[in-house]
Amino acid sequence: SLPDAVREAARDTHDACALMFALLLDPKDGTVQKKQLGQVEELFGEQMAKATLKLSGEVAKLDPRAKLPVADLAIGALRRMAREQFDSFTHLLETLAAADEQIDLFEFSLSKLVIRHLEPHFSKQRKKSAQYYSLKKLGHECSVLISSLACTAGSDDETIQAAYDAGAVHLAGATNLIQLPAAECGLQELDQALGALVGVAPNLKRQLIQAAAATVSADGYLQIQEAELLRAISDSLDCPMPPLAIALDTAA
C-alpha cells in the first residue's frame, strides 16, 4: 500500500535520510516546517532539503500506522551511510523532533527505533551485561512503565484502571507497583525509567514486555498511539515486539 516514491526512497541511502527527515516535518505549522528545512539544509545541504520537502508530500498521504514500518524499511539503507554522517544524522533527528519545542509519541518512538537499529552498527560497542537480576529495586521504573501505557490506552478512569490492572498482574510478584497519574509518567519520565530497565536480565525483559503487551491489550483493541509506545518500549529494551492477538484500531 506504500507509494512507489516512499518504497524507492527507503532503498537509497541519501533518500532514506530525506525520508526520515520528512517523517519529522511538522505537517500543520508552516513556520516550524520552514525552520526544520533550514536545519536540514544547514547540516546536509540544499539537495537533501529539497528531497525532504519532495518526500514530505508522499509522507503526508501515508496511513499513520505505516510510518514506523516505513522507518523500519529504511534502516538497511541508513546503515550504508558514512560513519561521520551518523552523528550528524542522529543530531538532526533530535533537532527536527524538538523544533516545535515538544516531543510527541511518534517522534519518541522513531528515535528509539533508529537508536536501537543503527547505533550498535556504527558504535561497534559490545552489548553490556545485565546489571539487575531482580525487579525488586526497580518498582518505581516498573510503575512508570505500566502507568504510562495505561494512560495511553484510555481517556477515562475506568479504561485506564483496567489497562493498568491487566499489566500490573504480570509484575505483582516481582516488585511493588504504584499506579501513577499521567502527570508523573510522561515521555520524559518513561525515557528515564527505560534507561534503568534496559539493564535487567533477558528473562526480566521478557516479563516486562509481556506486562506491557497485556496493558495495551486489555480492551481488545490496539490504537495507533498504543502500538507506537509499545514499539518504543520494545526498541528501548532491545526486545522484539510481542505477538498480539488483537486488531490494530484506526482510532487516533
ChimeraX commands (.cxc) that place a marker at each C-alpha (Angstrom):
marker #1 position 0.00,0.00,0.00 radius 0.5
marker #1 position 3.04,2.31,0.18 radius 0.5
marker #1 position 3.55,4.90,-2.58 radius 0.5
marker #1 position 6.30,3.91,-5.03 radius 0.5
marker #1 position 8.30,7.04,-4.19 radius 0.5
marker #1 position 8.40,6.09,-0.50 radius 0.5
marker #1 position 9.34,2.47,-1.19 radius 0.5
marker #1 position 12.14,3.53,-3.57 radius 0.5
marker #1 position 13.42,6.18,-1.15 radius 0.5
marker #1 position 13.71,3.59,1.61 radius 0.5
marker #1 position 16.24,1.63,-0.51 radius 0.5
marker #1 position 18.62,4.53,-1.27 radius 0.5
marker #1 position 20.90,5.88,1.46 radius 0.5
marker #1 position 20.56,9.57,0.54 radius 0.5
marker #1 position 16.81,9.36,0.02 radius 0.5
marker #1 position 16.34,7.20,3.13 radius 0.5
marker #1 position 17.84,10.05,5.17 radius 0.5
marker #1 position 15.47,12.50,3.48 radius 0.5
marker #1 position 12.58,10.13,4.18 radius 0.5
marker #1 position 13.36,10.04,7.90 radius 0.5
marker #1 position 13.59,13.83,7.97 radius 0.5
marker #1 position 10.29,14.09,6.08 radius 0.5
marker #1 position 8.61,11.90,8.70 radius 0.5
marker #1 position 9.54,14.52,11.30 radius 0.5
marker #1 position 8.43,17.62,9.38 radius 0.5
marker #1 position 5.55,19.47,11.02 radius 0.5
marker #1 position 2.55,18.91,8.74 radius 0.5
marker #1 position 0.45,21.74,10.17 radius 0.5
marker #1 position 2.72,24.64,11.10 radius 0.5
marker #1 position 4.39,26.17,8.04 radius 0.5
marker #1 position 6.71,28.30,10.17 radius 0.5
marker #1 position 8.03,25.28,12.06 radius 0.5
marker #1 position 8.41,23.31,8.81 radius 0.5
marker #1 position 10.39,26.13,7.20 radius 0.5
marker #1 position 12.67,26.19,10.25 radius 0.5
marker #1 position 13.12,22.40,10.01 radius 0.5
marker #1 position 14.00,22.50,6.31 radius 0.5
marker #1 position 16.57,25.18,7.12 radius 0.5
marker #1 position 18.08,22.83,9.70 radius 0.5
marker #1 position 18.26,20.03,7.11 radius 0.5
marker #1 position 19.98,22.33,4.61 radius 0.5
marker #1 position 22.45,23.60,7.20 radius 0.5
marker #1 position 23.68,20.10,8.10 radius 0.5
marker #1 position 23.12,18.12,4.89 radius 0.5
marker #1 position 22.92,20.68,2.08 radius 0.5
marker #1 position 20.35,22.09,-0.32 radius 0.5
marker #1 position 19.76,18.83,-2.24 radius 0.5
marker #1 position 18.84,16.98,0.95 radius 0.5
marker #1 position 16.44,19.76,1.94 radius 0.5
marker #1 position 14.78,19.60,-1.49 radius 0.5
marker #1 position 14.50,15.80,-1.32 radius 0.5
marker #1 position 13.00,16.07,2.18 radius 0.5
marker #1 position 10.39,18.59,1.05 radius 0.5
marker #1 position 9.52,16.47,-2.00 radius 0.5
marker #1 position 9.07,13.32,0.09 radius 0.5
marker #1 position 7.02,15.18,2.70 radius 0.5
marker #1 position 4.14,15.25,0.22 radius 0.5
marker #1 position 4.23,11.46,-0.07 radius 0.5
marker #1 position 4.61,11.03,3.69 radius 0.5
marker #1 position 1.50,13.16,4.25 radius 0.5
marker #1 position -0.54,10.57,2.31 radius 0.5
marker #1 position 0.61,7.64,4.46 radius 0.5
marker #1 position -1.71,5.83,6.81 radius 0.5
marker #1 position -0.42,6.81,10.28 radius 0.5
marker #1 position 0.01,3.09,11.05 radius 0.5
marker #1 position 2.57,2.82,8.22 radius 0.5
marker #1 position 5.01,5.48,9.44 radius 0.5
marker #1 position 7.10,3.39,11.83 radius 0.5
marker #1 position 7.18,0.42,9.41 radius 0.5
marker #1 position 8.43,2.84,6.72 radius 0.5
marker #1 position 11.25,3.89,9.05 radius 0.5
marker #1 position 11.99,0.21,9.63 radius 0.5
marker #1 position 12.27,-0.35,5.88 radius 0.5
marker #1 position 14.83,2.45,5.63 radius 0.5
marker #1 position 17.19,1.00,8.25 radius 0.5
marker #1 position 19.11,-1.18,5.76 radius 0.5
marker #1 position 19.90,1.80,3.52 radius 0.5
marker #1 position 20.74,4.02,6.51 radius 0.5
marker #1 position 23.36,1.52,7.67 radius 0.5
marker #1 position 25.28,2.33,4.49 radius 0.5
marker #1 position 25.81,5.99,5.39 radius 0.5
marker #1 position 29.35,7.08,6.26 radius 0.5
marker #1 position 30.33,6.80,9.92 radius 0.5
marker #1 position 30.97,10.55,10.13 radius 0.5
marker #1 position 27.46,11.20,8.79 radius 0.5
marker #1 position 25.80,9.15,11.50 radius 0.5
marker #1 position 26.44,11.63,14.31 radius 0.5
marker #1 position 25.09,14.50,12.20 radius 0.5
marker #1 position 22.10,12.34,11.20 radius 0.5
marker #1 position 21.10,11.48,14.78 radius 0.5
marker #1 position 21.71,15.06,15.91 radius 0.5
marker #1 position 19.42,16.35,13.16 radius 0.5
marker #1 position 16.68,13.85,14.05 radius 0.5
marker #1 position 16.71,15.21,17.60 radius 0.5
marker #1 position 16.74,18.80,16.35 radius 0.5
marker #1 position 13.81,18.25,13.98 radius 0.5
marker #1 position 11.78,16.50,16.67 radius 0.5
marker #1 position 12.34,19.39,19.09 radius 0.5
marker #1 position 11.64,22.13,16.53 radius 0.5
marker #1 position 8.13,22.73,17.88 radius 0.5
marker #1 position 9.52,22.66,21.43 radius 0.5
marker #1 position 7.76,19.43,22.37 radius 0.5
marker #1 position 8.37,15.75,21.68 radius 0.5
marker #1 position 5.31,13.73,20.71 radius 0.5
marker #1 position 4.82,9.98,20.89 radius 0.5
marker #1 position 5.68,9.32,17.25 radius 0.5
marker #1 position 8.91,11.34,17.49 radius 0.5
marker #1 position 9.85,9.48,20.67 radius 0.5
marker #1 position 9.13,6.11,19.05 radius 0.5
marker #1 position 11.04,6.96,15.88 radius 0.5
marker #1 position 14.14,7.99,17.82 radius 0.5
marker #1 position 14.08,4.71,19.79 radius 0.5
marker #1 position 13.75,2.69,16.58 radius 0.5
marker #1 position 16.71,4.46,14.97 radius 0.5
marker #1 position 18.92,4.23,18.04 radius 0.5
marker #1 position 18.27,0.52,18.53 radius 0.5
marker #1 position 18.93,-0.47,14.93 radius 0.5
marker #1 position 21.70,1.93,13.92 radius 0.5
marker #1 position 23.76,2.79,16.98 radius 0.5
marker #1 position 25.18,-0.74,17.52 radius 0.5
marker #1 position 26.20,-0.81,13.85 radius 0.5
marker #1 position 28.10,2.49,13.99 radius 0.5
marker #1 position 29.38,2.48,17.55 radius 0.5
marker #1 position 30.64,-1.15,17.44 radius 0.5
marker #1 position 30.12,-1.31,21.19 radius 0.5
marker #1 position 29.83,-4.66,22.86 radius 0.5
marker #1 position 26.48,-5.37,24.47 radius 0.5
marker #1 position 26.53,-4.57,28.17 radius 0.5
marker #1 position 25.94,-7.44,30.53 radius 0.5
marker #1 position 22.87,-7.39,32.75 radius 0.5
marker #1 position 23.09,-5.17,35.83 radius 0.5
marker #1 position 19.90,-6.36,37.53 radius 0.5
marker #1 position 18.67,-9.91,38.11 radius 0.5
marker #1 position 15.62,-8.82,40.08 radius 0.5
marker #1 position 12.98,-6.09,39.66 radius 0.5
marker #1 position 12.64,-5.52,43.42 radius 0.5
marker #1 position 14.65,-2.29,43.44 radius 0.5
marker #1 position 13.04,-1.06,40.21 radius 0.5
marker #1 position 9.50,-0.67,41.49 radius 0.5
marker #1 position 9.27,2.99,40.51 radius 0.5
marker #1 position 10.56,2.35,36.99 radius 0.5
marker #1 position 8.10,-0.54,36.53 radius 0.5
marker #1 position 5.30,1.67,37.85 radius 0.5
marker #1 position 6.16,4.36,35.29 radius 0.5
marker #1 position 6.22,1.76,32.51 radius 0.5
marker #1 position 2.79,0.26,33.23 radius 0.5
marker #1 position 1.18,3.57,34.23 radius 0.5
marker #1 position 2.33,5.37,31.08 radius 0.5
marker #1 position 0.94,2.58,28.88 radius 0.5
marker #1 position -2.34,2.57,30.81 radius 0.5
marker #1 position -2.71,6.34,30.40 radius 0.5
marker #1 position -2.10,5.96,26.67 radius 0.5
marker #1 position -4.60,3.10,26.46 radius 0.5
marker #1 position -7.56,5.07,27.75 radius 0.5
marker #1 position -9.03,8.54,28.18 radius 0.5
marker #1 position -11.39,7.70,31.06 radius 0.5
marker #1 position -10.56,6.48,34.56 radius 0.5
marker #1 position -12.27,3.11,34.14 radius 0.5
marker #1 position -10.34,2.17,30.97 radius 0.5
marker #1 position -7.03,3.38,32.42 radius 0.5
marker #1 position -7.61,1.35,35.59 radius 0.5
marker #1 position -8.49,-1.81,33.65 radius 0.5
marker #1 position -5.38,-1.44,31.48 radius 0.5
marker #1 position -3.15,-0.83,34.48 radius 0.5
marker #1 position -4.56,-3.84,36.35 radius 0.5
marker #1 position -4.06,-6.09,33.30 radius 0.5
marker #1 position -0.37,-5.18,33.11 radius 0.5
marker #1 position 0.38,-4.95,36.83 radius 0.5
marker #1 position -0.70,-8.54,37.49 radius 0.5
marker #1 position 2.28,-9.74,35.39 radius 0.5
marker #1 position 4.71,-7.96,37.73 radius 0.5
marker #1 position 2.85,-8.39,41.01 radius 0.5
marker #1 position 5.22,-10.94,42.49 radius 0.5
marker #1 position 8.38,-9.28,41.20 radius 0.5
marker #1 position 8.21,-5.76,42.65 radius 0.5
marker #1 position 5.98,-3.23,44.39 radius 0.5
marker #1 position 3.95,-1.21,41.90 radius 0.5
marker #1 position 2.13,2.10,42.40 radius 0.5
marker #1 position -0.30,3.42,39.83 radius 0.5
marker #1 position 0.87,6.89,38.79 radius 0.5
marker #1 position -1.18,9.77,37.35 radius 0.5
marker #1 position -0.48,10.91,33.78 radius 0.5
marker #1 position 1.48,13.93,35.03 radius 0.5
marker #1 position 4.05,11.62,36.63 radius 0.5
marker #1 position 4.55,9.17,33.76 radius 0.5
marker #1 position 5.08,11.28,30.63 radius 0.5
marker #1 position 7.64,10.58,27.90 radius 0.5
marker #1 position 10.50,12.15,29.86 radius 0.5
marker #1 position 9.79,10.01,32.93 radius 0.5
marker #1 position 9.32,6.93,30.73 radius 0.5
marker #1 position 12.64,7.57,28.99 radius 0.5
marker #1 position 14.42,7.71,32.35 radius 0.5
marker #1 position 12.69,4.53,33.52 radius 0.5
marker #1 position 13.64,2.67,30.34 radius 0.5
marker #1 position 17.24,3.82,30.80 radius 0.5
marker #1 position 17.31,1.77,34.02 radius 0.5
marker #1 position 15.17,-1.15,32.84 radius 0.5
marker #1 position 17.40,-1.83,29.82 radius 0.5
marker #1 position 19.94,-3.15,32.32 radius 0.5
marker #1 position 17.80,-6.03,33.58 radius 0.5
marker #1 position 18.42,-9.67,32.67 radius 0.5
marker #1 position 16.83,-11.04,29.47 radius 0.5
marker #1 position 14.21,-13.12,31.30 radius 0.5
marker #1 position 13.07,-9.99,33.18 radius 0.5
marker #1 position 12.88,-8.03,29.93 radius 0.5
marker #1 position 10.51,-10.67,28.57 radius 0.5
marker #1 position 8.41,-10.30,31.70 radius 0.5
marker #1 position 8.30,-6.51,31.25 radius 0.5
marker #1 position 7.30,-6.81,27.60 radius 0.5
marker #1 position 4.57,-9.32,28.48 radius 0.5
marker #1 position 3.24,-6.89,31.10 radius 0.5
marker #1 position 3.38,-4.02,28.60 radius 0.5
marker #1 position 1.54,-6.06,25.96 radius 0.5
marker #1 position -1.15,-7.06,28.46 radius 0.5
marker #1 position -1.66,-3.41,29.39 radius 0.5
marker #1 position -2.37,-2.23,25.83 radius 0.5
marker #1 position -4.39,-5.36,25.01 radius 0.5
marker #1 position -6.78,-5.02,27.95 radius 0.5
marker #1 position -9.68,-3.61,25.91 radius 0.5
marker #1 position -9.12,-5.91,22.92 radius 0.5
marker #1 position -8.02,-3.11,20.59 radius 0.5
marker #1 position -4.62,-1.65,19.80 radius 0.5
marker #1 position -4.79,2.03,18.93 radius 0.5
marker #1 position -2.05,3.74,16.94 radius 0.5
marker #1 position -0.58,5.56,19.93 radius 0.5
marker #1 position -0.54,2.32,21.95 radius 0.5
marker #1 position 1.26,0.48,19.14 radius 0.5
marker #1 position 3.85,3.27,18.81 radius 0.5
marker #1 position 4.53,3.36,22.54 radius 0.5
marker #1 position 4.79,-0.43,22.77 radius 0.5
marker #1 position 7.22,-0.35,19.83 radius 0.5
marker #1 position 9.30,2.35,21.53 radius 0.5
marker #1 position 9.45,0.33,24.75 radius 0.5
marker #1 position 10.42,-2.85,22.88 radius 0.5
marker #1 position 13.16,-0.99,21.00 radius 0.5
marker #1 position 14.44,0.64,24.20 radius 0.5
marker #1 position 14.70,-2.74,25.93 radius 0.5
marker #1 position 16.27,-4.29,22.81 radius 0.5
marker #1 position 13.42,-6.80,22.53 radius 0.5
marker #1 position 11.22,-7.79,19.58 radius 0.5
marker #1 position 7.62,-6.64,19.52 radius 0.5
marker #1 position 5.48,-9.31,21.18 radius 0.5
marker #1 position 2.80,-11.07,19.10 radius 0.5
marker #1 position -0.60,-9.57,19.83 radius 0.5
marker #1 position -3.83,-11.41,19.13 radius 0.5
marker #1 position -5.80,-8.18,18.77 radius 0.5
marker #1 position -6.70,-5.83,15.95 radius 0.5
marker #1 position -4.92,-2.54,15.29 radius 0.5
marker #1 position -7.69,0.03,15.58 radius 0.5
marker #1 position -7.54,3.19,13.48 radius 0.5
marker #1 position -8.62,5.38,16.38 radius 0.5
marker #1 position -6.30,8.32,16.93 radius 0.5
marker link #1:1,2 radius 0.2
marker link #1:2,3 radius 0.2
marker link #1:3,4 radius 0.2
marker link #1:4,5 radius 0.2
marker link #1:5,6 radius 0.2
marker link #1:6,7 radius 0.2
marker link #1:7,8 radius 0.2
marker link #1:8,9 radius 0.2
marker link #1:9,10 radius 0.2
marker link #1:10,11 radius 0.2
marker link #1:11,12 radius 0.2
marker link #1:12,13 radius 0.2
marker link #1:13,14 radius 0.2
marker link #1:14,15 radius 0.2
marker link #1:15,16 radius 0.2
marker link #1:16,17 radius 0.2
marker link #1:17,18 radius 0.2
marker link #1:18,19 radius 0.2
marker link #1:19,20 radius 0.2
marker link #1:20,21 radius 0.2
marker link #1:21,22 radius 0.2
marker link #1:22,23 radius 0.2
marker link #1:23,24 radius 0.2
marker link #1:24,25 radius 0.2
marker link #1:25,26 radius 0.2
marker link #1:26,27 radius 0.2
marker link #1:27,28 radius 0.2
marker link #1:28,29 radius 0.2
marker link #1:29,30 radius 0.2
marker link #1:30,31 radius 0.2
marker link #1:31,32 radius 0.2
marker link #1:32,33 radius 0.2
marker link #1:33,34 radius 0.2
marker link #1:34,35 radius 0.2
marker link #1:35,36 radius 0.2
marker link #1:36,37 radius 0.2
marker link #1:37,38 radius 0.2
marker link #1:38,39 radius 0.2
marker link #1:39,40 radius 0.2
marker link #1:40,41 radius 0.2
marker link #1:41,42 radius 0.2
marker link #1:42,43 radius 0.2
marker link #1:43,44 radius 0.2
marker link #1:44,45 radius 0.2
marker link #1:45,46 radius 0.2
marker link #1:46,47 radius 0.2
marker link #1:47,48 radius 0.2
marker link #1:48,49 radius 0.2
marker link #1:49,50 radius 0.2
marker link #1:50,51 radius 0.2
marker link #1:51,52 radius 0.2
marker link #1:52,53 radius 0.2
marker link #1:53,54 radius 0.2
marker link #1:54,55 radius 0.2
marker link #1:55,56 radius 0.2
marker link #1:56,57 radius 0.2
marker link #1:57,58 radius 0.2
marker link #1:58,59 radius 0.2
marker link #1:59,60 radius 0.2
marker link #1:60,61 radius 0.2
marker link #1:61,62 radius 0.2
marker link #1:62,63 radius 0.2
marker link #1:63,64 radius 0.2
marker link #1:64,65 radius 0.2
marker link #1:65,66 radius 0.2
marker link #1:66,67 radius 0.2
marker link #1:67,68 radius 0.2
marker link #1:68,69 radius 0.2
marker link #1:69,70 radius 0.2
marker link #1:70,71 radius 0.2
marker link #1:71,72 radius 0.2
marker link #1:72,73 radius 0.2
marker link #1:73,74 radius 0.2
marker link #1:74,75 radius 0.2
marker link #1:75,76 radius 0.2
marker link #1:76,77 radius 0.2
marker link #1:77,78 radius 0.2
marker link #1:78,79 radius 0.2
marker link #1:79,80 radius 0.2
marker link #1:80,81 radius 0.2
marker link #1:81,82 radius 0.2
marker link #1:82,83 radius 0.2
marker link #1:83,84 radius 0.2
marker link #1:84,85 radius 0.2
marker link #1:85,86 radius 0.2
marker link #1:86,87 radius 0.2
marker link #1:87,88 radius 0.2
marker link #1:88,89 radius 0.2
marker link #1:89,90 radius 0.2
marker link #1:90,91 radius 0.2
marker link #1:91,92 radius 0.2
marker link #1:92,93 radius 0.2
marker link #1:93,94 radius 0.2
marker link #1:94,95 radius 0.2
marker link #1:95,96 radius 0.2
marker link #1:96,97 radius 0.2
marker link #1:97,98 radius 0.2
marker link #1:98,99 radius 0.2
marker link #1:99,100 radius 0.2
marker link #1:100,101 radius 0.2
marker link #1:101,102 radius 0.2
marker link #1:102,103 radius 0.2
marker link #1:103,104 radius 0.2
marker link #1:104,105 radius 0.2
marker link #1:105,106 radius 0.2
marker link #1:106,107 radius 0.2
marker link #1:107,108 radius 0.2
marker link #1:108,109 radius 0.2
marker link #1:109,110 radius 0.2
marker link #1:110,111 radius 0.2
marker link #1:111,112 radius 0.2
marker link #1:112,113 radius 0.2
marker link #1:113,114 radius 0.2
marker link #1:114,115 radius 0.2
marker link #1:115,116 radius 0.2
marker link #1:116,117 radius 0.2
marker link #1:117,118 radius 0.2
marker link #1:118,119 radius 0.2
marker link #1:119,120 radius 0.2
marker link #1:120,121 radius 0.2
marker link #1:121,122 radius 0.2
marker link #1:122,123 radius 0.2
marker link #1:123,124 radius 0.2
marker link #1:124,125 radius 0.2
marker link #1:125,126 radius 0.2
marker link #1:126,127 radius 0.2
marker link #1:127,128 radius 0.2
marker link #1:128,129 radius 0.2
marker link #1:129,130 radius 0.2
marker link #1:130,131 radius 0.2
marker link #1:131,132 radius 0.2
marker link #1:132,133 radius 0.2
marker link #1:133,134 radius 0.2
marker link #1:134,135 radius 0.2
marker link #1:135,136 radius 0.2
marker link #1:136,137 radius 0.2
marker link #1:137,138 radius 0.2
marker link #1:138,139 radius 0.2
marker link #1:139,140 radius 0.2
marker link #1:140,141 radius 0.2
marker link #1:141,142 radius 0.2
marker link #1:142,143 radius 0.2
marker link #1:143,144 radius 0.2
marker link #1:144,145 radius 0.2
marker link #1:145,146 radius 0.2
marker link #1:146,147 radius 0.2
marker link #1:147,148 radius 0.2
marker link #1:148,149 radius 0.2
marker link #1:149,150 radius 0.2
marker link #1:150,151 radius 0.2
marker link #1:151,152 radius 0.2
marker link #1:152,153 radius 0.2
marker link #1:153,154 radius 0.2
marker link #1:154,155 radius 0.2
marker link #1:155,156 radius 0.2
marker link #1:156,157 radius 0.2
marker link #1:157,158 radius 0.2
marker link #1:158,159 radius 0.2
marker link #1:159,160 radius 0.2
marker link #1:160,161 radius 0.2
marker link #1:161,162 radius 0.2
marker link #1:162,163 radius 0.2
marker link #1:163,164 radius 0.2
marker link #1:164,165 radius 0.2
marker link #1:165,166 radius 0.2
marker link #1:166,167 radius 0.2
marker link #1:167,168 radius 0.2
marker link #1:168,169 radius 0.2
marker link #1:169,170 radius 0.2
marker link #1:170,171 radius 0.2
marker link #1:171,172 radius 0.2
marker link #1:172,173 radius 0.2
marker link #1:173,174 radius 0.2
marker link #1:174,175 radius 0.2
marker link #1:175,176 radius 0.2
marker link #1:176,177 radius 0.2
marker link #1:177,178 radius 0.2
marker link #1:178,179 radius 0.2
marker link #1:179,180 radius 0.2
marker link #1:180,181 radius 0.2
marker link #1:181,182 radius 0.2
marker link #1:182,183 radius 0.2
marker link #1:183,184 radius 0.2
marker link #1:184,185 radius 0.2
marker link #1:185,186 radius 0.2
marker link #1:186,187 radius 0.2
marker link #1:187,188 radius 0.2
marker link #1:188,189 radius 0.2
marker link #1:189,190 radius 0.2
marker link #1:190,191 radius 0.2
marker link #1:191,192 radius 0.2
marker link #1:192,193 radius 0.2
marker link #1:193,194 radius 0.2
marker link #1:194,195 radius 0.2
marker link #1:195,196 radius 0.2
marker link #1:196,197 radius 0.2
marker link #1:197,198 radius 0.2
marker link #1:198,199 radius 0.2
marker link #1:199,200 radius 0.2
marker link #1:200,201 radius 0.2
marker link #1:201,202 radius 0.2
marker link #1:202,203 radius 0.2
marker link #1:203,204 radius 0.2
marker link #1:204,205 radius 0.2
marker link #1:205,206 radius 0.2
marker link #1:206,207 radius 0.2
marker link #1:207,208 radius 0.2
marker link #1:208,209 radius 0.2
marker link #1:209,210 radius 0.2
marker link #1:210,211 radius 0.2
marker link #1:211,212 radius 0.2
marker link #1:212,213 radius 0.2
marker link #1:213,214 radius 0.2
marker link #1:214,215 radius 0.2
marker link #1:215,216 radius 0.2
marker link #1:216,217 radius 0.2
marker link #1:217,218 radius 0.2
marker link #1:218,219 radius 0.2
marker link #1:219,220 radius 0.2
marker link #1:220,221 radius 0.2
marker link #1:221,222 radius 0.2
marker link #1:222,223 radius 0.2
marker link #1:223,224 radius 0.2
marker link #1:224,225 radius 0.2
marker link #1:225,226 radius 0.2
marker link #1:226,227 radius 0.2
marker link #1:227,228 radius 0.2
marker link #1:228,229 radius 0.2
marker link #1:229,230 radius 0.2
marker link #1:230,231 radius 0.2
marker link #1:231,232 radius 0.2
marker link #1:232,233 radius 0.2
marker link #1:233,234 radius 0.2
marker link #1:234,235 radius 0.2
marker link #1:235,236 radius 0.2
marker link #1:236,237 radius 0.2
marker link #1:237,238 radius 0.2
marker link #1:238,239 radius 0.2
marker link #1:239,240 radius 0.2
marker link #1:240,241 radius 0.2
marker link #1:241,242 radius 0.2
marker link #1:242,243 radius 0.2
marker link #1:243,244 radius 0.2
marker link #1:244,245 radius 0.2
marker link #1:245,246 radius 0.2
marker link #1:246,247 radius 0.2
marker link #1:247,248 radius 0.2
marker link #1:248,249 radius 0.2
marker link #1:249,250 radius 0.2
marker link #1:250,251 radius 0.2
marker link #1:251,252 radius 0.2
view
